[in-house]
Amino acid sequence: MTKVKDIVTILCQHFPEGIASKGDPVGLQIGSLNQKVNKVMTTLDVRPEVVDEAIQRGVNLIISHHPVIFRPVINLNFADPQNEMYGKIITHEIAVYSIHTNSDKAQDGSSDWQATELGLIDVKPFCFDADGIAIGRKGKLPHPLSAHDFAYYVKAKMKVKMVRLITADSNKMISSVSFICGDGSKFWHQAVAEKIDAFITGDVYYHTGHDIISSGLTVIDPGHYTEKLFKDKMYQKLIQWNKENNWDLQVEKSTVSTNPFQDLF
């Protein structure tokens, strides 16, 4: 019988916990390394509806991108839906393992997957963390596009319903591109410093958008939920490792959309 530690050992080889950004709560968040596993499910977020799905499907290990516990738990009063979710996870003996910034920084991790999704060429590291490992990537477009057309290019490549274009000139030609997965708006200054034409990241703050326009940088904000790519890529890797290691696991991916926003047109 496969145990959580068998799967974690492989995960740590590809996404070392030690390269996660300082203070990022990655790794085994709930459960025991010695728990037995016969069904594993991948997800972007661990939300109550995802846990209900896992219970219904008989899952005993959830592998997520975003940590289930970002902030310390003050109490376990189940009147709070988040606490009630923790109770369900523990009651149904589901282990939860999270791979966050160590996925962004790893080779063949979230940043490289997104570079491929965007069709970038000549891909290189972008924005080095304190440990000297880049958290993002930069590269070139196959052919230059105007800022306006580039926004639609990102929308199509990342398969989202809408993007936000932040630019002083919609006709500005874009060739060089950098990005940070998820919420990386605080790193836009690095794109300016490197004279990169456009920067892609989610959750750009209103007043930050004003500063970006003044700088001359073009930014595309496709939202945070684009990181759903993790769910699919991790599913594919687990299928492969399941065969290679004779784990005899059932590997599934969550069908729940955890995007908190609805795009209305």
N, C-alpha and C positions, 0 to 999 in steps of 0.2 A: 504493500500500500504506500502510495506517495504521501510524503509529509510536506508541510509548509516550508520547512527548512530546505528540502530538496529543490523546490522551485526558487526560493530566495537565493540560494547559492548561485544559480545560473543568472538570475536577475542582477545580482551584485557584480558578477563578472562583466556584464554589459553596461550596467548603470550603477557604478560604485556609489554607495551612500556617502562616502567621504568627500565627493566632489560637489555635493549639494551646497548651495549658498549658505552662508552663516545664518543660523537661526531657523532654517527651513526644516519643518518637522517631517522628514521622510522616513521610510522604512516601515517596519511592522508597528502599526498603531493600535490594533486591537487583536487579541488572540495569542496563540502560542506557536512557536516554531515547531513544536512536536505534534500539532494537530494534524490529523489525517485529512487528505484532500482527494475527492473524486470528481469534483466539478468546480471549475474556476471561471470567473466572469470578469471582463474588462469594462471599465467605465471612465469617463472624464471626471465626474463628480460622484461623491457618495452622499446622496440625498434620500429622504424618507421613501420616496417612490422607487428609487433604485434598490434600496434594501428590501422593500416589499416584493419587488421583482425577483431578487435573489432568493428570498424565502420560498416564493412560489415555484421557482425553478430548481430548488434543492441545491443551491450553490453554497459551498463552504469556504471559498476563498475569493475575495474581491480584490482586484488589482486596479488601483485608480491613479490618475495623474495628480489631481488636487488632493492634498491630505484631508482626511475626514475630520481631524482635530487640528484646526489652525491655532486656536487660542485655548489656554488652560480651562478646564471644566471646573466651575465653582461648586456645583452641586449636581445631583442626578435626580432632581425633581422631574418626574415624567409629565408634568403639566406643560413643560417646555417641549415642543415637537422635536428639537434636536436631541434632547436628553432621552426622549422616548425612543428615538431611532437607535441611540447607543444601547438602550435596554434590549431592543429587538435583536441587534447584532450579537450581543452577548448571550441572550436566551437561546438563540438558534445556532450558537457555536460557529459563527462566521468570522474568519480571520480577515483583516483588512491590511493590505500592504500598499503604500503610496510611493510613487516615483515622480517627483516634481522637478525641481531645478536640476537634479542630477540627470534627468532625461533631456532637459534643454541643453545641458553642457556636454553630454556624452557623444562620442563618435557614433554615427548611425542612431542618433536619438531624435528628439522632437525637432530640433533646429534643422538638422539635415533632412528630415522628412519634409519639413515645410519648404526648404530650399528646392527640393525636387518637385513638390507640388506647384511651386511658383514658376518652375521652368527656368531657374537661374543657371547661368554658366559661370565658369571661373570662380567657384564658390570658395570663400575664405572665412576665417574666424572674424567675429565682430564683437566688440565690447568685452574686454577681459575682466573677469572677477578678481577678487583679492588673491585667489590662489593661482592666478595666471591662466585660468581656463576660460575660454570665451563662452558667453551665455547666448550669443546670437550669431548670425551669419550675414555675409554680404556677398554680392555678386553682380553680374551684368544681365540685362535683358537680352534675349536673342536678337532683338532689333529695337531701336529707340521708339518711344511712344510719347505723345503729349500727356501732361498730367491728367487731363480729362479722360483720355483713352486708357491710360494706365490704371485709373480707378476701376474702370469696367473690366480691365484685364484681371486685376486682383479679385474682383467680385466673381468672375467666371472660374478662375483657377481654384479659389478657395471654397467655391460652391456655397456662397452665402447670398441671402436675399438683398442685402444692402451693404454699402460701405460709406464711410464719411471721408470726403476729400477736403484736406486742409492745405490750401496753397494760395499764394498771392497772384499766381498766373496759371490759369488752366491750360494755356498753350505752351508752357515750359516743357522742354523735351527731357524725358527721363531715360537714362541709360544705366546708371549705377544705382543699386538698391541695397538697403540693409534692413534687417528686421530683428525684433525680439518677440518670441512667442508670448501670447497672453498679454499681460499688462506690463509694458516696458516703456511707457511714455516718459519716464524720468531719464531715459537714456538718449533723448533726441539730440542733446547737445553734442554727443559723440558723432552723430551723423553729420552735423554741421562742421565739426572739427576736421572730419575726414573728407569734407567736400563731396559728400554723397548726394546724389540728386533727389532721392526719395527714401523715406523710412516708413516701414509698416509695423504697426503695433496696435493693441487694443486699449480701450478705456482712457482715451485722451480727454483730459479735463478742459472745460470751456476756456479758462484764462490761459492755460498752457497753449491752446490752439492759437490765441492771439499772439503769443510770443513766437510760436513757430512761424506764423505768417510774416512777422517782422524780420525774422532771421533769413527768409528766402528759401527755407527748406520746404519741400512738399511731403506731407504725411498722409498715408491712407490708414484709416482706422476701420478694420473689418469686424471689430468686436472681439470679445474674449472666447466666445464659444467655438471659434475656429480650431481651438486645441482639441476638439473632438477627434481630430486626426489620430491622437494617441490611442483612442479606443480601438480603432481599426488596425493600426500598425502593431500594437501589442498583441492583439488577437492573432494576427498572422505569425508573429514570432512564437507565441505559445503553441500554436499548431505545429510549427516546425520543431520546437524543442520537445514537445510531447512525443513525437515520432523518434527523434534522435536519442532520447533518454528512456524510451519504453515506459513512460509514466502511466499509460492507460487512463488518461484524464479525459473528461468531457470539457471542451473549451468553448465558451460562449462569450458573446459581447452584449452589453446592455442595449435594449431597444428604446430606452427612455431618453427623451430629450430633456436635458437639465438646463437648457438655455432659459434664464429668467425673463427674457425680453421677447415680446411679440412684435414683429415688424408689420405695421399696418400701412397700407398704401391707398 
